[in-house]
């Protein structure tokens, strides 16, 4: 018999900035929270930095961002019924430790 231990170690990132979809910043479609792909682009170079999918409750998080940079956050409707929505020149927050960011993400799961 083999026994496997599940070990969780804290996430270690070069940068501690994050952008999180909570409050009024969640993904909605026609006023209701939805799951959609979200692109994070560097606002200066327009290169894609990360892509995540929001949860069914519309919440999402981008981790490991440089808090000195600005980003464009864009959501597209895969059903092609609505125009893309974007938040431009978003500056990542850095008020939470990486462990607190992970706890925030875990709280979004419920």
C-alpha positions as CSV (number, residue, x, y, z in Angstrom):
1,X,0.0,0.0,0.0
2,X,1.2,3.5,-0.8
3,X,0.4,6.5,1.3
4,X,0.6,9.9,-0.2
5,X,0.8,13.1,1.9
6,X,-0.8,16.2,0.5
7,X,1.5,19.1,1.2
8,X,0.6,22.7,0.7
9,X,3.2,25.3,0.6
10,X,2.8,29.0,0.3
11,X,2.8,30.5,-3.2
12,X,6.0,32.4,-3.9
13,X,5.8,35.0,-6.6
14,X,8.3,37.6,-7.8
15,X,5.7,40.4,-7.5
16,X,3.0,40.7,-4.9
17,X,0.4,42.8,-6.8
18,X,-3.0,41.4,-7.6
19,X,-6.3,42.3,-9.3
20,X,-9.4,40.7,-7.9
21,X,-13.0,40.8,-9.1
22,X,-15.1,41.4,-6.0
23,X,-17.8,43.9,-5.1
24,X,-18.7,45.9,-8.2
25,X,-15.7,44.4,-10.2
26,X,-17.2,40.9,-10.7
27,X,-18.0,39.6,-14.2
28,X,-21.7,40.0,-15.0
29,X,-23.8,39.3,-18.1
30,X,-27.1,41.3,-18.2
31,X,-26.7,42.1,-14.5
32,X,-26.1,38.6,-13.3
33,X,-22.7,37.1,-12.2
34,X,-21.3,34.7,-14.8
35,X,-18.2,32.7,-15.7
36,X,-16.2,34.1,-18.6
37,X,-12.6,34.2,-19.7
38,X,-10.7,37.3,-18.7
39,X,-7.6,38.7,-20.3
40,X,-5.0,40.8,-18.5
41,X,-2.9,42.9,-20.9
42,X,0.0,45.1,-20.2
43,X,-1.5,48.6,-20.7
44,X,1.7,49.9,-22.4
45,X,2.7,47.0,-24.7
46,X,-0.8,45.4,-25.0
47,X,0.8,42.0,-24.6
48,X,-1.3,39.4,-22.8
49,X,0.1,38.8,-19.3
50,X,-2.4,36.3,-18.0
51,X,-5.8,34.7,-18.8
52,X,-8.2,33.4,-16.2
53,X,-11.8,32.3,-16.0
54,X,-14.1,33.9,-13.5
55,X,-16.1,31.6,-11.2
56,X,-19.9,31.2,-11.7
57,X,-20.3,33.9,-9.1
58,X,-18.3,36.3,-11.3
59,X,-15.2,36.5,-9.1
60,X,-11.7,36.2,-10.3
61,X,-8.1,37.0,-9.3
62,X,-4.9,37.7,-11.1
63,X,-1.8,37.1,-8.9
64,X,1.9,37.9,-9.1
65,X,1.5,41.3,-10.8
66,X,4.0,44.2,-10.7
67,X,2.2,46.9,-8.7
68,X,4.2,49.6,-10.5
69,X,2.6,48.7,-13.9
70,X,-0.8,49.4,-15.3
71,X,-3.0,46.7,-17.0
72,X,-6.1,46.4,-19.2
73,X,-8.6,43.8,-18.0
74,X,-10.9,42.6,-20.7
75,X,-13.9,40.2,-20.7
76,X,-15.4,38.8,-23.9
77,X,-18.7,37.0,-24.4
78,X,-18.0,33.7,-25.9
79,X,-21.7,33.6,-27.0
80,X,-21.0,36.7,-29.1
81,X,-24.2,38.3,-27.9
82,X,-22.5,41.2,-26.1
83,X,-19.6,43.5,-26.8
84,X,-16.4,43.0,-24.8
85,X,-16.0,45.0,-21.6
86,X,-12.7,46.4,-20.3
87,X,-11.2,48.2,-17.3
88,X,-8.3,50.2,-18.5
89,X,-5.2,51.4,-16.7
90,X,-5.8,49.1,-13.7
91,X,-3.1,49.3,-11.1
92,X,-2.7,46.1,-9.0
93,X,-3.3,46.3,-5.3
94,X,-0.5,45.2,-3.0
95,X,-2.3,45.6,0.4
96,X,-2.4,41.9,1.1
97,X,0.3,39.3,1.6
98,X,0.5,36.5,-0.9
99,X,-1.0,34.2,1.8
100,X,-3.9,36.7,2.3
101,X,-4.4,36.8,-1.4
102,X,-4.7,33.0,-1.5
103,X,-7.2,33.3,1.4
104,X,-9.2,35.9,-0.6
105,X,-9.3,33.6,-3.6
106,X,-10.4,30.7,-1.3
107,X,-13.2,32.9,0.1
108,X,-14.5,33.5,-3.5
109,X,-15.1,29.8,-3.9
110,X,-18.2,29.9,-1.7
